[in-house]
Amino acid sequence: MLLVFHIYGWLVRGLSIVCVGVLAWAGCVEFEKQTLVYRHFPKADTLVIWQQYEGIGGDSDKDGLTNKEMDQLESVVSRQRTFFFANWVFEYNGDEIQEAIDGMRLALKEEKQGHSRLEMEVLPSALALAILVQKNVKIKNGPFYLNKAGKLSASQEVTVSNISKIIRGANALIRVKIRAGIEDGDFDDERDPQYQPLLERSLEDRLEYITLKDQHLSVRWPMSARLFKQDEKDKDRVKIIEQFQKAGGKVTHDKQLVTVEIGLLKDLHVILPFLIPAADFHDNGIKQVRELYGIKKNYDPDSSRADFFKRAVDNYK
């Protein structure tokens, strides 16, 4: 699928379901810690997000970033690009979104040339969602700075307008994808014959796979207890889930559903500090970043974050 939102696949097993292009970030520029802070303004139908990345460096112990790594850093500095939980959940990439829109428009114009009937059924919903996301996601990059440990760090301000429309569009696309996948046999699972029937039931019940109410974000996905227990044996997935829960998230299984939750209804805002498991920091980017972009002295990320949310309250509350 041209547009991918890895939520469930990030946690337990892979179904690519929603709204943003994903590029492999591992093996390139990395960061040790990401702190994500968000606030939802229901009346304004707007979600604002503060992103903070600490311990930025190349993935090798070479002296300096490679040309490829510098290109990737430039793509973040100069374009609309942001990451969520080190790209395990998803990455928003403005360039990828535009490429996806162009590709889907061309595919629909050419009708069935080179595309299956099922792909053609999915494309209209995917295109509508991609256009909606592109129009309503805005990213403003903050400065590079050195954190208290002297490590290269940076921040971003993200604003998502019409968030309820985006979530409705995402849920609609998920349903279309599931219907097409069932018809194509994508969900036949030898480990658990209940999997496809559970998906079918979720369509009958019009399950809201993604919901956002006040500050509570929830993602639900059909899964039997048997399959959930099997996936609990995957050590890598368990580590990621454990780190997610330490950051304040919640993962539960009940009534044949896996539920991933962030935030509480009445929270003022939601803070998720996420340490990247097995991150190996290499302090090799400071010199080049200082020369090309500058490193702001005496930058106080806490004050900048407070100012960002104050401005958001003034604009949206």
C-alpha positions as YAML, in Angstrom:
chain: A
units: angstrom
residues:
- id: 1
  name: MET
  ca: [0.00, 0.00, 0.00]
- id: 2
  name: LEU
  ca: [1.29, 3.44, -0.84]
- id: 3
  name: LEU
  ca: [0.12, 4.89, 2.47]
- id: 4
  name: VAL
  ca: [1.07, 3.00, 5.57]
- id: 5
  name: PHE
  ca: [0.35, 3.52, 9.26]
- id: 6
  name: HIS
  ca: [2.08, 0.80, 11.27]
- id: 7
  name: ILE
  ca: [0.26, 0.62, 14.57]
- id: 8
  name: TYR
  ca: [-0.76, -2.96, 15.00]
- id: 9
  name: GLY
  ca: [2.20, -4.33, 13.09]
- id: 10
  name: TRP
  ca: [4.50, -2.32, 15.37]
- id: 11
  name: LEU
  ca: [3.00, -3.97, 18.40]
- id: 12
  name: VAL
  ca: [2.18, -7.53, 17.51]
- id: 13
  name: ARG
  ca: [1.81, -8.45, 13.87]
- id: 14
  name: GLY
  ca: [1.65, -6.57, 10.64]
- id: 15
  name: LEU
  ca: [-1.30, -5.02, 8.96]
- id: 16
  name: SER
  ca: [-0.39, -1.78, 7.22]
- id: 17
  name: ILE
  ca: [-3.42, 0.36, 7.60]
- id: 18
  name: VAL
  ca: [-3.46, 4.11, 7.39]
- id: 19
  name: CYS
  ca: [-2.14, 7.38, 6.39]
- id: 20
  name: VAL
  ca: [1.54, 8.15, 5.98]
- id: 21
  name: GLY
  ca: [4.54, 7.04, 3.94]
- id: 22
  name: VAL
  ca: [7.21, 5.13, 5.80]
- id: 23
  name: LEU
  ca: [10.90, 5.17, 4.94]
- id: 24
  name: ALA
  ca: [13.52, 3.03, 6.63]
- id: 25
  name: TRP
  ca: [15.26, 5.24, 9.16]
- id: 26
  name: ALA
  ca: [17.25, 2.55, 10.94]
- id: 27
  name: GLY
  ca: [20.78, 2.21, 9.69]
- id: 28
  name: CYS
  ca: [21.06, 5.94, 9.08]
- id: 29
  name: VAL
  ca: [20.58, 8.95, 11.38]
- id: 30
  name: GLU
  ca: [19.34, 7.80, 14.78]
- id: 31
  name: PHE
  ca: [18.36, 9.25, 18.14]
- id: 32
  name: GLU
  ca: [18.43, 7.88, 21.67]
- id: 33
  name: LYS
  ca: [15.26, 9.40, 23.08]
- id: 34
  name: GLN
  ca: [12.08, 10.95, 21.79]
- id: 35
  name: THR
  ca: [9.63, 12.90, 23.92]
- id: 36
  name: LEU
  ca: [6.20, 13.37, 22.37]
- id: 37
  name: VAL
  ca: [3.75, 15.78, 23.98]
- id: 38
  name: TYR
  ca: [0.30, 16.38, 22.53]
- id: 39
  name: ARG
  ca: [-2.89, 18.25, 23.26]
- id: 40
  name: HIS
  ca: [-6.22, 17.84, 21.53]
- id: 41
  name: PHE
  ca: [-8.55, 20.81, 21.16]
- id: 42
  name: PRO
  ca: [-11.93, 19.18, 20.33]
- id: 43
  name: LYS
  ca: [-13.84, 22.40, 19.63]
- id: 44
  name: ALA
  ca: [-11.20, 23.52, 17.16]
- id: 45
  name: ASP
  ca: [-10.82, 19.94, 15.85]
- id: 46
  name: THR
  ca: [-7.06, 20.35, 16.11]
- id: 47
  name: LEU
  ca: [-4.26, 18.23, 17.54]
- id: 48
  name: VAL
  ca: [-0.94, 19.89, 18.40]
- id: 49
  name: ILE
  ca: [2.23, 17.89, 19.05]
- id: 50
  name: TRP
  ca: [5.61, 18.83, 20.46]
- id: 51
  name: GLN
  ca: [8.42, 16.56, 19.32]
- id: 52
  name: GLN
  ca: [11.82, 16.44, 21.02]
- id: 53
  name: TYR
  ca: [14.70, 14.26, 19.81]
- id: 54
  name: GLU
  ca: [17.79, 13.78, 21.98]
- id: 55
  name: GLY
  ca: [21.06, 12.05, 21.22]
- id: 56
  name: ILE
  ca: [21.06, 12.50, 17.43]
- id: 57
  name: GLY
  ca: [23.92, 10.89, 15.54]
- id: 58
  name: GLY
  ca: [24.98, 8.59, 12.72]
- id: 59
  name: ASP
  ca: [24.67, 4.84, 13.13]
- id: 60
  name: SER
  ca: [28.40, 4.24, 12.82]
- id: 61
  name: ASP
  ca: [31.32, 5.33, 14.96]
- id: 62
  name: LYS
  ca: [32.91, 7.17, 12.03]
- id: 63
  name: ASP
  ca: [34.09, 10.74, 12.54]
- id: 64
  name: GLY
  ca: [31.21, 12.68, 11.05]
- id: 65
  name: LEU
  ca: [27.98, 11.87, 9.29]
- id: 66
  name: THR
  ca: [28.03, 10.19, 5.88]
- id: 67
  name: ASN
  ca: [26.65, 11.93, 2.79]
- id: 68
  name: LYS
  ca: [23.55, 9.73, 2.99]
- id: 69
  name: GLU
  ca: [23.03, 10.65, 6.62]
- id: 70
  name: MET
  ca: [23.44, 14.34, 5.85]
- id: 71
  name: ASP
  ca: [20.88, 14.03, 3.05]
- id: 72
  name: GLN
  ca: [18.44, 12.47, 5.49]
- id: 73
  name: LEU
  ca: [19.03, 15.19, 8.04]
- id: 74
  name: GLU
  ca: [18.47, 17.81, 5.34]
- id: 75
  name: SER
  ca: [15.15, 16.16, 4.42]
- id: 76
  name: VAL
  ca: [13.96, 16.77, 7.98]
- id: 77
  name: VAL
  ca: [15.34, 20.30, 8.25]
- id: 78
  name: SER
  ca: [13.99, 21.61, 4.97]
- id: 79
  name: ARG
  ca: [10.84, 19.53, 4.40]
- id: 80
  name: GLN
  ca: [7.68, 18.40, 6.18]
- id: 81
  name: ARG
  ca: [8.88, 15.30, 7.98]
- id: 82
  name: THR
  ca: [8.41, 14.00, 11.52]
- id: 83
  name: PHE
  ca: [8.69, 10.68, 13.38]
- id: 84
  name: PHE
  ca: [6.56, 8.96, 15.99]
- id: 85
  name: PHE
  ca: [8.24, 6.60, 18.43]
- id: 86
  name: ALA
  ca: [11.39, 6.33, 16.32]
- id: 87
  name: ASN
  ca: [9.32, 5.43, 13.26]
- id: 88
  name: TRP
  ca: [7.97, 2.25, 14.87]
- id: 89
  name: VAL
  ca: [4.47, 3.69, 14.83]
- id: 90
  name: PHE
  ca: [4.75, 5.85, 11.76]
- id: 91
  name: GLU
  ca: [6.57, 8.63, 9.99]
- id: 92
  name: TYR
  ca: [4.95, 11.58, 8.29]
- id: 93
  name: ASN
  ca: [6.85, 12.57, 5.17]
- id: 94
  name: GLY
  ca: [5.41, 15.39, 3.07]
- id: 95
  name: ASP
  ca: [7.38, 14.41, -0.02]
- id: 96
  name: GLU
  ca: [6.23, 10.79, 0.25]
- id: 97
  name: ILE
  ca: [2.63, 11.92, 0.65]
- id: 98
  name: GLN
  ca: [2.85, 13.98, -2.55]
- id: 99
  name: GLU
  ca: [4.44, 11.09, -4.45]
- id: 100
  name: ALA
  ca: [1.69, 8.80, -3.20]
- id: 101
  name: ILE
  ca: [-1.01, 11.26, -4.27]
- id: 102
  name: ASP
  ca: [0.52, 11.61, -7.74]
- id: 103
  name: GLY
  ca: [0.85, 7.84, -8.08]
- id: 104
  name: MET
  ca: [-2.73, 7.13, -7.01]
- id: 105
  name: ARG
  ca: [-4.13, 9.83, -9.27]
- id: 106
  name: LEU
  ca: [-2.25, 8.33, -12.20]
- id: 107
  name: ALA
  ca: [-3.44, 4.84, -11.34]
- id: 108
  name: LEU
  ca: [-7.06, 5.99, -11.19]
- id: 109
  name: LYS
  ca: [-6.68, 7.87, -14.46]
- id: 110
  name: GLU
  ca: [-5.26, 4.82, -16.18]
- id: 111
  name: GLU
  ca: [-7.98, 2.75, -14.54]
- id: 112
  name: LYS
  ca: [-7.07, -0.95, -14.44]
- id: 113
  name: GLN
  ca: [-3.75, -0.85, -16.28]
- id: 114
  name: GLY
  ca: [-1.29, -2.74, -14.06]
- id: 115
  name: HIS
  ca: [-3.61, -2.73, -11.03]
- id: 116
  name: SER
  ca: [-5.87, -5.43, -9.67]
- id: 117
  name: ARG
  ca: [-9.58, -4.90, -9.09]
- id: 118
  name: LEU
  ca: [-9.00, -4.92, -5.35]
- id: 119
  name: GLU
  ca: [-6.31, -2.23, -5.61]
- id: 120
  name: MET
  ca: [-8.68, -0.09, -7.64]
- id: 121
  name: GLU
  ca: [-11.33, -0.45, -4.94]
- id: 122
  name: VAL
  ca: [-8.92, 0.77, -2.26]
- id: 123
  name: LEU
  ca: [-7.38, 3.65, -4.20]
- id: 124
  name: PRO
  ca: [-10.22, 6.22, -3.96]
- id: 125
  name: SER
  ca: [-10.36, 5.99, -0.15]
- id: 126
  name: ALA
  ca: [-6.59, 6.07, 0.13]
- id: 127
  name: LEU
  ca: [-6.31, 9.08, -2.19]
- id: 128
  name: ALA
  ca: [-8.99, 11.02, -0.32]
- id: 129
  name: LEU
  ca: [-7.23, 10.39, 2.99]
- id: 130
  name: ALA
  ca: [-3.79, 11.30, 1.62]
- id: 131
  name: ILE
  ca: [-5.07, 14.63, 0.29]
- id: 132
  name: LEU
  ca: [-6.82, 15.35, 3.58]
- id: 133
  name: VAL
  ca: [-3.66, 14.60, 5.59]
- id: 134
  name: GLN
  ca: [-1.46, 16.66, 3.27]
- id: 135
  name: LYS
  ca: [-3.70, 19.71, 3.61]
- id: 136
  name: ASN
  ca: [-3.97, 19.53, 7.37]
- id: 137
  name: VAL
  ca: [-0.54, 18.54, 8.73]
- id: 138
  name: LYS
  ca: [1.94, 21.36, 9.30]
- id: 139
  name: ILE
  ca: [5.43, 20.92, 10.76]
- id: 140
  name: LYS
  ca: [7.69, 23.67, 12.04]
- id: 141
  name: ASN
  ca: [11.26, 22.75, 12.91]
- id: 142
  name: GLY
  ca: [12.92, 24.19, 15.98]
- id: 143
  name: PRO
  ca: [16.69, 24.71, 16.33]
- id: 144
  name: PHE
  ca: [19.39, 22.18, 16.92]
- id: 145
  name: TYR
  ca: [20.83, 22.39, 20.42]
- id: 146
  name: LEU
  ca: [22.90, 20.41, 22.91]
- id: 147
  name: ASN
  ca: [20.98, 18.81, 25.78]
- id: 148
  name: LYS
  ca: [22.20, 18.73, 29.39]
- id: 149
  name: ALA
  ca: [24.44, 15.76, 28.55]
- id: 150
  name: GLY
  ca: [26.01, 17.70, 25.65]
- id: 151
  name: LYS
  ca: [24.33, 15.53, 23.01]
- id: 152
  name: LEU
  ca: [22.95, 16.83, 19.73]
- id: 153
  name: SER
  ca: [19.18, 17.37, 20.01]
- id: 154
  name: ALA
  ca: [16.31, 19.09, 18.19]
- id: 155
  name: SER
  ca: [12.60, 19.88, 18.46]
- id: 156
  name: GLN
  ca: [9.57, 20.22, 16.21]
- id: 157
  name: GLU
  ca: [6.09, 21.71, 16.40]
- id: 158
  name: VAL
  ca: [3.35, 19.71, 14.64]
- id: 159
  name: THR
  ca: [-0.21, 20.92, 14.05]
- id: 160
  name: VAL
  ca: [-2.93, 18.62, 12.69]
- id: 161
  name: SER
  ca: [-6.15, 20.39, 11.70]
- id: 162
  name: ASN
  ca: [-9.45, 18.59, 11.02]
- id: 163
  name: ILE
  ca: [-8.25, 15.67, 13.10]
- id: 164
  name: SER
  ca: [-11.74, 14.13, 13.40]
- id: 165
  name: LYS
  ca: [-12.08, 14.05, 9.60]
- id: 166
  name: ILE
  ca: [-8.67, 12.42, 9.29]
- id: 167
  name: ILE
  ca: [-9.61, 9.74, 11.83]
- id: 168
  name: ARG
  ca: [-12.94, 9.09, 10.08]
- id: 169
  name: GLY
  ca: [-11.11, 8.79, 6.79]
- id: 170
  name: ALA
  ca: [-8.55, 6.43, 8.35]
- id: 171
  name: ASN
  ca: [-11.28, 4.19, 9.76]
- id: 172
  name: ALA
  ca: [-13.03, 4.16, 6.39]
- id: 173
  name: LEU
  ca: [-9.82, 3.20, 4.62]
- id: 174
  name: ILE
  ca: [-9.16, 0.41, 7.14]
- id: 175
  name: ARG
  ca: [-12.59, -1.08, 6.43]
- id: 176
  name: VAL
  ca: [-12.02, -0.96, 2.69]
- id: 177
  name: LYS
  ca: [-8.59, -2.56, 3.11]
- id: 178
  name: ILE
  ca: [-10.00, -5.33, 5.31]
- id: 179
  name: ARG
  ca: [-12.78, -6.12, 2.83]
- id: 180
  name: ALA
  ca: [-10.30, -6.27, -0.03]
- id: 181
  name: GLY
  ca: [-7.86, -8.33, 2.06]
- id: 182
  name: ILE
  ca: [-10.53, -10.86, 3.01]
- id: 183
  name: GLU
  ca: [-11.51, -11.29, -0.62]
- id: 184
  name: ASP
  ca: [-7.85, -11.68, -1.58]
- id: 185
  name: GLY
  ca: [-7.11, -14.20, 1.19]
- id: 186
  name: ASP
  ca: [-4.63, -11.94, 2.98]
- id: 187
  name: PHE
  ca: [-5.92, -12.84, 6.43]
- id: 188
  name: ASP
  ca: [-5.81, -16.62, 6.29]
- id: 189
  name: ASP
  ca: [-3.69, -17.44, 9.33]
- id: 190
  name: GLU
  ca: [-2.69, -21.04, 10.00]
- id: 191
  name: ARG
  ca: [-1.86, -20.15, 13.59]
- id: 192
  name: ASP
  ca: [-5.40, -18.97, 14.27]
- id: 193
  name: PRO
  ca: [-8.42, -19.77, 12.08]
- id: 194
  name: GLN
  ca: [-10.44, -17.25, 14.15]
- id: 195
  name: TYR
  ca: [-8.50, -14.28, 12.79]
- id: 196
  name: GLN
  ca: [-10.47, -13.68, 9.57]
- id: 197
  name: PRO
  ca: [-13.88, -14.23, 11.22]
- id: 198
  name: LEU
  ca: [-12.93, -11.66, 13.86]
- id: 199
  name: LEU
  ca: [-12.07, -9.15, 11.15]
- id: 200
  name: GLU
  ca: [-15.37, -9.87, 9.41]
- id: 201
  name: ARG
  ca: [-17.22, -9.30, 12.67]
- id: 202
  name: SER
  ca: [-15.43, -5.98, 13.15]
- id: 203
  name: LEU
  ca: [-16.80, -4.89, 9.77]
- id: 204
  name: GLU
  ca: [-20.32, -5.98, 10.69]
- id: 205
  name: ASP
  ca: [-20.08, -4.09, 13.99]
- id: 206
  name: ARG
  ca: [-18.53, -1.05, 12.27]
- id: 207
  name: LEU
  ca: [-15.72, -1.06, 14.81]
- id: 208
  name: GLU
  ca: [-13.96, 2.27, 15.21]
- id: 209
  name: TYR
  ca: [-10.37, 1.12, 14.93]
- id: 210
  name: ILE
  ca: [-8.97, 4.55, 15.81]
- id: 211
  name: THR
  ca: [-10.64, 6.97, 18.22]
- id: 212
  name: LEU
  ca: [-9.62, 10.27, 19.82]
- id: 213
  name: LYS
  ca: [-11.82, 11.64, 22.59]
- id: 214
  name: ASP
  ca: [-10.52, 14.63, 24.50]
- id: 215
  name: GLN
  ca: [-6.92, 13.56, 25.28]
- id: 216
  name: HIS
  ca: [-7.53, 9.80, 25.03]
- id: 217
  name: LEU
  ca: [-6.21, 8.16, 21.84]
- id: 218
  name: SER
  ca: [-7.13, 4.52, 21.28]
- id: 219
  name: VAL
  ca: [-6.36, 1.99, 18.56]
- id: 220
  name: ARG
  ca: [-8.20, -1.35, 18.57]
- id: 221
  name: TRP
  ca: [-7.61, -4.43, 16.49]
- id: 222
  name: PRO
  ca: [-9.30, -7.86, 16.39]
- id: 223
  name: MET
  ca: [-7.24, -10.69, 17.84]
- id: 224
  name: SER
  ca: [-8.03, -13.94, 19.62]
- id: 225
  name: ALA
  ca: [-6.56, -14.73, 23.03]
- id: 226
  name: ARG
  ca: [-4.71, -17.65, 21.46]
- id: 227
  name: LEU
  ca: [-2.90, -15.48, 18.94]
- id: 228
  name: PHE
  ca: [-2.22, -12.77, 21.49]
- id: 229
  name: LYS
  ca: [-0.50, -15.29, 23.77]
- id: 230
  name: GLN
  ca: [1.58, -16.58, 20.85]
- id: 231
  name: ASP
  ca: [2.75, -13.08, 20.01]
- id: 232
  name: GLU
  ca: [3.68, -12.43, 23.62]
- id: 233
  name: LYS
  ca: [6.55, -14.87, 23.07]
- id: 234
  name: ASP
  ca: [8.25, -12.52, 20.59]
- id: 235
  name: LYS
  ca: [11.00, -10.96, 22.71]
- id: 236
  name: ASP
  ca: [11.59, -7.97, 20.45]
- id: 237
  name: ARG
  ca: [7.91, -7.04, 20.41]
- id: 238
  name: VAL
  ca: [7.69, -7.52, 24.15]
- id: 239
  name: LYS
  ca: [10.59, -5.09, 24.67]
- id: 240
  name: ILE
  ca: [8.95, -2.45, 22.50]
- id: 241
  name: ILE
  ca: [5.62, -2.83, 24.30]
- id: 242
  name: GLU
  ca: [7.34, -2.67, 27.69]
- id: 243
  name: GLN
  ca: [9.07, 0.57, 26.72]
- id: 244
  name: PHE
  ca: [5.82, 1.98, 25.37]
- id: 245
  name: GLN
  ca: [4.08, 1.19, 28.65]
- id: 246
  name: LYS
  ca: [6.91, 2.71, 30.69]
- id: 247
  name: ALA
  ca: [6.38, 5.90, 28.68]
- id: 248
  name: GLY
  ca: [2.74, 5.98, 29.79]
- id: 249
  name: GLY
  ca: [1.00, 3.99, 27.06]
- id: 250
  name: LYS
  ca: [-1.21, 0.97, 27.66]
- id: 251
  name: VAL
  ca: [-1.63, -2.31, 25.75]
- id: 252
  name: THR
  ca: [-4.43, -4.70, 26.72]
- id: 253
  name: HIS
  ca: [-6.33, -7.67, 25.32]
- id: 254
  name: ASP
  ca: [-10.00, -8.18, 26.09]
- id: 255
  name: LYS
  ca: [-13.07, -9.47, 24.27]
- id: 256
  name: GLN
  ca: [-11.08, -10.54, 21.23]
- id: 257
  name: LEU
  ca: [-9.52, -7.09, 20.79]
- id: 258
  name: VAL
  ca: [-6.03, -5.71, 21.30]
- id: 259
  name: THR
  ca: [-6.29, -2.11, 22.48]
- id: 260
  name: VAL
  ca: [-3.45, 0.41, 22.44]
- id: 261
  name: GLU
  ca: [-4.15, 3.53, 24.48]
- id: 262
  name: ILE
  ca: [-2.43, 6.84, 25.13]
- id: 263
  name: GLY
  ca: [-3.61, 9.59, 27.45]
- id: 264
  name: LEU
  ca: [-6.61, 10.05, 29.72]
- id: 265
  name: LEU
  ca: [-9.80, 11.94, 28.89]
- id: 266
  name: LYS
  ca: [-9.18, 14.77, 31.34]
- id: 267
  name: ASP
  ca: [-5.43, 15.18, 30.90]
- id: 268
  name: LEU
  ca: [-4.33, 18.73, 30.21]
- id: 269
  name: HIS
  ca: [-1.87, 17.32, 27.74]
- id: 270
  name: VAL
  ca: [-0.17, 13.95, 27.23]
- id: 271
  name: ILE
  ca: [3.59, 13.40, 27.67]
- id: 272
  name: LEU
  ca: [5.32, 10.29, 26.36]
- id: 273
  name: PRO
  ca: [9.11, 10.11, 26.92]
- id: 274
  name: PHE
  ca: [10.32, 7.17, 24.86]
- id: 275
  name: LEU
  ca: [13.81, 5.68, 25.15]
- id: 276
  name: ILE
  ca: [14.81, 3.86, 21.99]
- id: 277
  name: PRO
  ca: [15.65, 0.23, 22.85]
- id: 278
  name: ALA
  ca: [19.19, -0.77, 21.88]
- id: 279
  name: ALA
  ca: [20.01, 2.74, 20.63]
- id: 280
  name: ASP
  ca: [23.77, 3.14, 20.28]
- id: 281
  name: PHE
  ca: [24.60, 6.84, 20.33]
- id: 282
  name: HIS
  ca: [27.56, 8.06, 18.27]
- id: 283
  name: ASP
  ca: [28.53, 11.66, 18.90]
- id: 284
  name: ASN
  ca: [29.55, 12.34, 15.31]
- id: 285
  name: GLY
  ca: [27.17, 14.97, 13.94]
- id: 286
  name: ILE
  ca: [27.76, 18.09, 16.00]
- id: 287
  name: LYS
  ca: [30.51, 19.62, 13.84]
- id: 288
  name: GLN
  ca: [28.61, 19.30, 10.54]
- id: 289
  name: VAL
  ca: [25.30, 20.42, 12.01]
- id: 290
  name: ARG
  ca: [26.96, 23.47, 13.59]
- id: 291
  name: GLU
  ca: [28.53, 24.43, 10.24]
- id: 292
  name: LEU
  ca: [25.40, 23.90, 8.13]
- id: 293
  name: TYR
  ca: [22.49, 24.77, 10.41]
- id: 294
  name: GLY
  ca: [23.93, 26.22, 13.58]
- id: 295
  name: ILE
  ca: [23.47, 25.02, 17.15]
- id: 296
  name: LYS
  ca: [21.52, 27.36, 19.38]
- id: 297
  name: LYS
  ca: [23.22, 28.20, 22.65]
- id: 298
  name: ASN
  ca: [21.27, 28.36, 25.90]
- id: 299
  name: TYR
  ca: [18.21, 26.83, 24.26]
- id: 300
  name: ASP
  ca: [15.62, 25.79, 26.86]
- id: 301
  name: PRO
  ca: [13.34, 23.12, 25.35]
- id: 302
  name: ASP
  ca: [11.00, 23.20, 28.35]
- id: 303
  name: SER
  ca: [10.38, 26.91, 27.92]
- id: 304
  name: SER
  ca: [9.91, 26.50, 24.17]
- id: 305
  name: ARG
  ca: [7.45, 23.68, 24.74]
- id: 306
  name: ALA
  ca: [5.51, 25.78, 27.26]
- id: 307
  name: ASP
  ca: [5.40, 28.67, 24.77]
- id: 308
  name: PHE
  ca: [4.17, 26.37, 22.00]
- id: 309
  name: PHE
  ca: [1.26, 25.12, 24.08]
- id: 310
  name: LYS
  ca: [0.43, 28.62, 25.30]
- id: 311
  name: ARG
  ca: [0.17, 29.76, 21.71]
- id: 312
  name: ALA
  ca: [-1.97, 26.72, 20.93]
- id: 313
  name: VAL
  ca: [-4.33, 27.53, 23.80]
- id: 314
  name: ASP
  ca: [-4.63, 31.12, 22.57]
- id: 315
  name: ASN
  ca: [-5.39, 29.90, 19.04]
- id: 316
  name: TYR
  ca: [-7.62, 26.88, 19.60]
- id: 317
  name: LYS
  ca: [-9.21, 26.75, 23.04]
...
